[in-house]
């Protein structure tokens, strides 16, 4: 996971929605993939074995407005595997 990254070429935007359903504010969160990025500072690195159901892994971080993160995921096996990432957030 990297922080303070630069977007060189914007990626494909993901559809997002404020989890605070009663709030009519426009979300300031932007999620995209497959763009071109210059990575910033490495803040977290770990080998994650993954899984599903009770074997799923996860974590949490808090970002202030204007901050960004970049996740770089690599399948180190020779097999074709599916990958899923779920982002949950709440904006005031």
Wavefront OBJ file of the C-alpha trace (Angstrom):
o trace
v 0.000 0.000 0.000
v 1.361 3.369 -1.015
v 0.358 6.888 0.029
v 0.775 10.292 -1.665
v 0.666 8.901 -5.194
v 0.426 10.729 -8.513
v -2.091 9.830 -11.219
v -0.264 9.877 -14.561
v -3.118 8.372 -16.595
v -6.588 8.104 -14.999
v -7.946 4.583 -14.726
v -11.454 3.191 -15.049
v -13.705 4.727 -12.386
v -15.714 2.444 -10.117
v -19.315 3.223 -9.186
v -19.442 4.509 -5.618
v -22.103 5.514 -3.110
v -21.995 7.265 0.252
v -22.729 4.656 2.950
v -24.435 7.395 4.963
v -27.681 6.799 3.043
v -29.589 9.731 4.555
v -26.861 12.190 3.557
v -27.383 13.973 0.232
v -23.792 15.234 -0.018
v -21.932 14.216 -3.162
v -19.221 11.692 -2.374
v -15.639 12.941 -2.547
v -14.241 9.397 -2.695
v -12.744 8.301 -6.008
v -11.953 4.650 -6.741
v -10.323 3.626 -10.015
v -8.280 0.789 -11.481
v -5.971 0.059 -14.402
v -4.551 3.569 -14.743
v -0.970 4.764 -14.770
v 0.404 5.882 -11.431
v 3.656 7.077 -9.913
v 3.770 5.467 -6.478
v 4.474 7.537 -3.407
v 5.599 6.279 -0.012
v 5.305 2.585 0.855
v 3.291 2.460 4.090
v 2.301 -1.215 4.311
v 3.536 -4.452 2.746
v 2.398 -7.947 3.594
v 1.927 -11.320 1.954
v -1.760 -12.184 2.295
v -2.803 -15.770 1.774
v -6.442 -14.835 1.169
v -9.493 -16.982 1.355
v -13.248 -16.694 1.455
v -15.950 -16.831 4.094
v -14.325 -17.327 7.494
v -10.907 -17.361 5.779
v -11.262 -13.884 4.238
v -8.758 -11.268 5.345
v -9.226 -7.546 5.855
v -8.126 -4.380 7.535
v -9.031 -0.743 8.048
v -7.429 2.652 7.624
v -8.708 6.216 8.003
v -7.988 8.807 5.316
v -8.467 12.535 5.599
v -9.821 14.532 2.672
v -7.157 15.002 -0.005
v -5.175 11.878 0.930
v -4.880 8.910 -1.400
v -3.749 5.304 -1.322
v -2.666 2.903 -4.039
v -2.931 -0.847 -3.598
v -0.599 -3.010 -5.649
v -1.616 -6.668 -5.708
v 0.431 -9.442 -7.287
v -0.511 -13.082 -7.788
v 2.831 -14.805 -7.235
v 1.564 -18.263 -8.178
v 1.500 -19.565 -11.728
v -2.229 -20.289 -11.456
v -5.117 -18.154 -12.657
v -6.928 -16.873 -9.562
v -9.757 -14.419 -8.947
v -9.213 -11.419 -6.714
v -11.765 -9.326 -4.889
v -11.336 -6.084 -2.971
v -14.189 -4.471 -1.065
v -13.979 -0.836 0.030
v -16.422 0.421 2.652
v -16.501 4.037 3.768
v -18.598 6.653 5.445
v -18.520 10.358 4.706
v -20.013 12.946 7.064
l 1 2 3 4 5 6 7 8 9 10 11 12 13 14 15 16 17 18 19 20 21 22 23 24 25 26 27 28 29 30 31 32 33 34 35 36 37 38 39 40 41 42 43 44 45 46 47 48 49 50 51 52 53 54 55 56 57 58 59 60 61 62 63 64 65 66 67 68 69 70 71 72 73 74 75 76 77 78 79 80 81 82 83 84 85 86 87 88 89 90 91 92
